[in-house]
Amino acid sequence: MKTEYREEYLNRGMDLKRMTLYFQRKIWLVIMLVILGATCGGVIYQMVHSMKMPVEYQSVSKLYISFGHDESGEVYQHYNGYTWNDLLDTDPIMDLVMVHLPGYEAEQVRDATTAEILSDIRVLTITVKGEDEKFVREISRGVENGLKEFARQSEELEQIKVIRSAAPERVYW
């Protein structure tokens, strides 16, 4: 008898009328939670978008490097992406860059500038970031001119040409 009752109980469907009446008493809680969530989301959205976000400008330059030949006629290829970022911070290049940037300190230029080679070792990408558009433009031009001068003085490099020099663009957060 008990097993028949149990099987009958398990095969019964849901009582939708009873469930609707049960949730009807709790619907106010669901509505209040939706309103509270929407209010919290709106307040957080307004706080994030009304805060003063830092303004940052960025300029990306592409330079083409022509390598010189050594005594055996082989092309110098010991410069890579890691080398250029470290080499840009050294005194021989930084002194040449600072000739073109009389109003700035070398530490400002070091902090704002990164150099990298993405795939081809002949294409050098220089990225300059800063909070002022004029600062970024002047540092970018100074680094480009300093690297051109470095190539003229270096025996490993024939020349460095600027392929593309972009105007500073605002970076949006």
ZISULMO-V934529 format. One record per backbone hydrogen bond with DSSP energy under -1.0 kcal/mol. NH is the residue of the N-H (numbers start at 0). CO is the residue of the C=O. If there is no record, write none. Layout:
nh->NH co->CO
nh->NH co->CO
//
This chain:
nh->4 co->0
nh->5 co->1
nh->6 co->2
nh->7 co->3
nh->8 co->4
nh->9 co->5
nh->10 co->6
nh->15 co->13
nh->18 co->14
nh->19 co->15
nh->20 co->16
nh->21 co->17
nh->22 co->18
nh->23 co->19
nh->29 co->25
nh->30 co->26
nh->31 co->27
nh->32 co->28
nh->33 co->29
nh->34 co->30
nh->35 co->31
nh->36 co->32
nh->37 co->33
nh->38 co->34
nh->39 co->35
nh->40 co->36
nh->41 co->37
nh->42 co->38
nh->43 co->39
nh->44 co->40
nh->45 co->41
nh->46 co->42
nh->47 co->43
nh->48 co->44
nh->49 co->45
nh->50 co->46
nh->56 co->129
nh->57 co->168
nh->58 co->127
nh->60 co->125
nh->61 co->163
nh->62 co->123
nh->63 co->160
nh->64 co->121
nh->65 co->158
nh->67 co->155
nh->69 co->73
nh->72 co->69
nh->75 co->67
nh->83 co->79
nh->84 co->80
nh->85 co->81
nh->86 co->82
nh->87 co->83
nh->89 co->86
nh->93 co->89
nh->94 co->90
nh->95 co->91
nh->96 co->92
nh->97 co->93
nh->99 co->96
nh->103 co->100
nh->108 co->104
nh->109 co->105
nh->110 co->106
nh->111 co->107
nh->112 co->108
nh->113 co->126
nh->115 co->124
nh->122 co->119
nh->123 co->62
nh->124 co->115
nh->125 co->60
nh->126 co->113
nh->127 co->58
nh->128 co->111
nh->129 co->56
nh->135 co->131
nh->136 co->132
nh->137 co->133
nh->138 co->134
nh->139 co->135
nh->140 co->136
nh->141 co->137
nh->142 co->138
nh->143 co->139
nh->144 co->140
nh->145 co->141
nh->146 co->142
nh->147 co->143
nh->148 co->144
nh->149 co->145
nh->150 co->146
nh->151 co->147
nh->152 co->148
nh->153 co->149
nh->157 co->65
nh->158 co->65
nh->160 co->63
nh->162 co->61
nh->163 co->61
nh->165 co->59
nh->168 co->57
nh->170 co->55
//
